[in-house]
Amino acid sequence: MGKLAAVIDREFTERVRSRWFVASTLFAPLLFAALFIGPPYLADKSSRSVDLSEMVIVDGTGTQMGEGIATELAGGLTGSGKRARVIPVRGDDSTRVLDSLRTKLGENALPAVAIVDVNTVNTGVLRLLLAGGAPLVTSERVQGATERELLRARVAEAGLDVEQAQRIAKLRVSATVERVMKGGRSNAAQVNLVFGGGVAVLLYMIIVLYGQIVLRGVTEEKQSRVSELVLASVSPRVLLFGKVFGIGGVALLQLTVWTISVVILLANRARVLGALGVTSTSMSLPSVTLSEALPLLAYFLLGYTLYAALFAAVGSIVSSEQEAQQAQTPVIMLLVGSMALLQPALADPDGPIARTMSLVPFSSPILMPLRLGLASVPLSELALSIGLLALTTGAAMIAAARLYRTALLMHGKRPSIAEILRWIRRND
């Protein structure tokens, strides 16, 4: 155990002290902050950057619809903003007016031109011409204003007064969706979706990144003949287990830092956006109990160990990094296949595909955490999934250690499949 601890400490310390570890650990929270805060901030600023009071509404309806849309864009009847210019047209006048306005749009003298006619009144379809520098969010604002004006006009036609029509037109529906679990416990479905999907993607990233670090570490040691010196004092099994567990500790540390940063960012997202002048609803965080966190930790540890053993086995049988990139393809495909099953698992977390593949050891580290966030998984099914994963991981570590023992000291010879299987079966 003392030699194993020494190898683990060497692998862990060497990588944690690396500048690249510090840089990647700090870069991820900055990236998360940019993803959580950047899009709503830029969307808000781009929508404000276009002054729609400078746009033109070409009204061919013969009614006051254009004036109503301009009023909605200015903030409604109570709005005090400057209103867009409305040009009433009839018949052939529209072609002449539009030709003139197109020239101004091409020169960016106008942000947009909206054309409403009888077809707009009947079907709700309008034409919108945007200047080259106008963002697409402009169309959403004009469509929303037109929709509210059409609804107001139709409600008024039904015999209601203008104030009642405006009150009805401003009505919007938002749904709060809850998923009821066994025992009556309910959670927000949207939060569970984000949480389950986020955990699955994060585990995938960690397994791929640190599995490949194990692969490169084994390949580099074999090329530089460092392993020959190390094997003089420790056994190949101890060296392999120490490398896998030491690098796994680095992955667990980095995952912990990233998780804490995501929680802090989500909890303070609305506050940060508010300080930037952007109105945003707060994002509620899922309540994760210890009994729910322990399976997630088990899937991370077992999933990482399983794939790290496979990557180490690949690294021990190749002689160069070029060969390693080709030989690791089957292992990568196992992970990519798991990610490809996320969509059917999201659509039906209790469906046959999701349930079956969450029991398969090579895909369960990705799919079962997703299911745990979206559905109520039976305890027997969870125990079976973890048990199968643990057995497969143990078998993979034993097989990798046997392969590592023989293949690590072989150079210049590419072993055949039969030789690899014979090395794995050897138990001396």
Helices and strands as residue ranges (DSSP letters): H 2-16, H 19-49, G 52-54, E 56-59, H 65-73, E 85-88, H 93-106, E 112-116, H 118-123, E 127-130, H 137-157, H 162-169, E 178-180, G 182-184, E 186-188, H 189-224, H 226-230, H 236-275, H 290-317, H 321-327, H 329-340, H 342-347, H 352-357, H 364-374, H 379-407, H 417-425
